[in-house]
Amino acid sequence: MDKINDKGESFMGKIAFLFPGQGSQTVGMGQALAQSEQEVSETFTKADEVLGESLSHLIFEGPQEKLTLTTNAQPALLTTSIAILEYFSQFGIKPDFTAGHSLGEYSALVASGALSFEDAVHAVRKRGEFMEEAVPNGEGTMAAVLGMDRDKLMDVTETVSAGGNPVQLANLNCPGQIVISGSKAGVEEAAVKAKEAGAKRVIPLDVSGPFHSSLMKPAAERFEAVLDSISLKDASIPVIGNVTAEPMTEAAEIKKRLVEQLYSPVLWEDSVSKMLELGVDTFIEIGPGKVLSGLVKKVNRSARTFAIYDAETCGAAVTALKEEKE
């Protein structure tokens, strides 16, 4: 397949690379590319070396239950996303911005040159461990609230939290889809009040903890020391951060926001809107699945999206972009 060019200068609009977060993991992700492409295989091998275990075997062979554990899912998704990025990079398409959903922000930072892959694998393994350990199993949870305005839902969570059961907005994914997180009692009470206030549905999520809630602050304090031990650089490509939905390039801000991200809402809808405002018209999701591509479409139907997770989807995207160039 012909390459486009080394700088991606042929496109009229701007391009953003998007990287998925926890929940997109599936057994066998990236395996076909690893079997056929040396640079992809080497990425999985590097992850095994950093962790001192065969993460690649778990990714390729499962079982799914073990892969889904937070401590495994986070480095597994990062590794697979960067492995696919290594393959896609040979075609010369360069992003103007990167962004990732929660865990995916670490893949975005690697793609933007702020973080080495090896440091990122080490960091997200620790991140997963600390998140698992922050709240005793069964005491925290999350739920997706559908069909409710964010301000109204925030009123609900603030009322419940004021009563002693902490709960807050965790993932603002797209219009009408918001995840709440907190204590089990808080989420359950907020779910009832949200439905009374007009939410169409509330769906409990099968998660191991109350991620992106104030209950994660102990994990954030521990994680800050991990970030102190690795090398964070200024990003060569702006990263749209989860916490602020604004571009980040400076290493000091990136570190600050990665700590805050553990207990702050993921402003994904706002991040997509910001990229559109900055001139992005093509969103390329790199990693297993196409969840983020779907969320982008719910924010703006006219946005062009590609989900790249194997050679076939990569080829289709490159062909489409090349035809536009010509």
Secondary structure in CASP SS format (residue, H / E / C, confidence):
PFRMAT SS
TARGET T0000
AUTHOR 0000-0000-0000
METHOD secondary structure of the structure
MODEL  1
M C 1.00
D C 1.00
K C 1.00
I C 1.00
N C 1.00
D C 1.00
K C 1.00
G C 1.00
E C 1.00
S C 1.00
F C 1.00
M C 1.00
G C 1.00
K E 1.00
I E 1.00
A E 1.00
F E 1.00
L E 1.00
F E 1.00
P C 1.00
G C 1.00
Q C 1.00
G C 1.00
S C 1.00
Q C 1.00
T C 1.00
V C 1.00
G C 1.00
M C 1.00
G C 1.00
Q H 1.00
A H 1.00
L H 1.00
A H 1.00
Q H 1.00
S H 1.00
E C 1.00
Q H 1.00
E H 1.00
V H 1.00
S H 1.00
E H 1.00
T H 1.00
F H 1.00
T H 1.00
K H 1.00
A H 1.00
D H 1.00
E H 1.00
V H 1.00
L H 1.00
G C 1.00
E C 1.00
S C 1.00
L H 1.00
S H 1.00
H H 1.00
L H 1.00
I H 1.00
F H 1.00
E H 1.00
G C 1.00
P C 1.00
Q H 1.00
E H 1.00
K H 1.00
L H 1.00
T H 1.00
L C 1.00
T H 1.00
T H 1.00
N H 1.00
A H 1.00
Q H 1.00
P H 1.00
A H 1.00
L H 1.00
L H 1.00
T H 1.00
T H 1.00
S H 1.00
I H 1.00
A H 1.00
I H 1.00
L H 1.00
E H 1.00
Y H 1.00
F H 1.00
S H 1.00
Q H 1.00
F H 1.00
G C 1.00
I C 1.00
K C 1.00
P C 1.00
D C 1.00
F E 1.00
T E 1.00
A E 1.00
G E 1.00
H C 1.00
S C 1.00
L C 1.00
G H 1.00
E H 1.00
Y H 1.00
S H 1.00
A H 1.00
L H 1.00
V H 1.00
A H 1.00
S C 1.00
G C 1.00
A C 1.00
L C 1.00
S C 1.00
F H 1.00
E H 1.00
D H 1.00
A H 1.00
V H 1.00
H H 1.00
A H 1.00
V H 1.00
R H 1.00
K H 1.00
R H 1.00
G H 1.00
E H 1.00
F H 1.00
M H 1.00
E H 1.00
E H 1.00
A H 1.00
V C 1.00
P C 1.00
N C 1.00
G C 1.00
E C 1.00
G E 1.00
T E 1.00
M E 1.00
A E 1.00
A E 1.00
V E 1.00
L E 1.00
G C 1.00
M C 1.00
D C 1.00
R H 1.00
D H 1.00
K H 1.00
L H 1.00
M H 1.00
D H 1.00
V H 1.00
T H 1.00
E H 1.00
T H 1.00
V H 1.00
S H 1.00
A H 1.00
G C 1.00
G C 1.00
N C 1.00
P C 1.00
V E 1.00
Q E 1.00
L E 1.00
A E 1.00
N E 1.00
L E 1.00
N E 1.00
C E 1.00
P C 1.00
G C 1.00
Q E 1.00
I E 1.00
V E 1.00
I E 1.00
S E 1.00
G E 1.00
S E 1.00
K H 1.00
A H 1.00
G H 1.00
V H 1.00
E H 1.00
E H 1.00
A H 1.00
A H 1.00
V H 1.00
K H 1.00
A H 1.00
K H 1.00
E H 1.00
A C 1.00
G C 1.00
A C 1.00
K C 1.00
R E 1.00
V E 1.00
I E 1.00
P E 1.00
L C 1.00
D C 1.00
V C 1.00
S C 1.00
G C 1.00
P C 1.00
F C 1.00
H C 1.00
S C 1.00
S H 1.00
L H 1.00
M H 1.00
K H 1.00
P H 1.00
A H 1.00
A H 1.00
E H 1.00
R H 1.00
F H 1.00
E H 1.00
A H 1.00
V H 1.00
L H 1.00
D H 1.00
S C 1.00
I C 1.00
S C 1.00
L C 1.00
K C 1.00
D C 1.00
A C 1.00
S C 1.00
I C 1.00
P C 1.00
V E 1.00
I E 1.00
G C 1.00
N C 1.00
V C 1.00
T C 1.00
A C 1.00
E C 1.00
P E 1.00
M E 1.00
T C 1.00
E C 1.00
A H 1.00
A H 1.00
E H 1.00
I H 1.00
K H 1.00
K H 1.00
R H 1.00
L H 1.00
V H 1.00
E H 1.00
Q H 1.00
L C 1.00
Y C 1.00
S C 1.00
P C 1.00
V E 1.00
L C 1.00
W H 1.00
E H 1.00
D H 1.00
S H 1.00
V H 1.00
S H 1.00
K H 1.00
M H 1.00
L H 1.00
E H 1.00
L C 1.00
G C 1.00
V E 1.00
D E 1.00
T E 1.00
F E 1.00
I E 1.00
E E 1.00
I E 1.00
G C 1.00
P C 1.00
G C 1.00
K C 1.00
V H 1.00
L H 1.00
S H 1.00
G H 1.00
L H 1.00
V H 1.00
K H 1.00
K H 1.00
V H 1.00
N C 1.00
R C 1.00
S C 1.00
A C 1.00
R E 1.00
T E 1.00
F E 1.00
A E 1.00
I E 1.00
Y C 1.00
D C 1.00
A H 1.00
E H 1.00
T H 1.00
C H 1.00
G H 1.00
A H 1.00
A H 1.00
V H 1.00
T H 1.00
A H 1.00
L H 1.00
K H 1.00
E H 1.00
E H 1.00
K H 1.00
E C 1.00
END
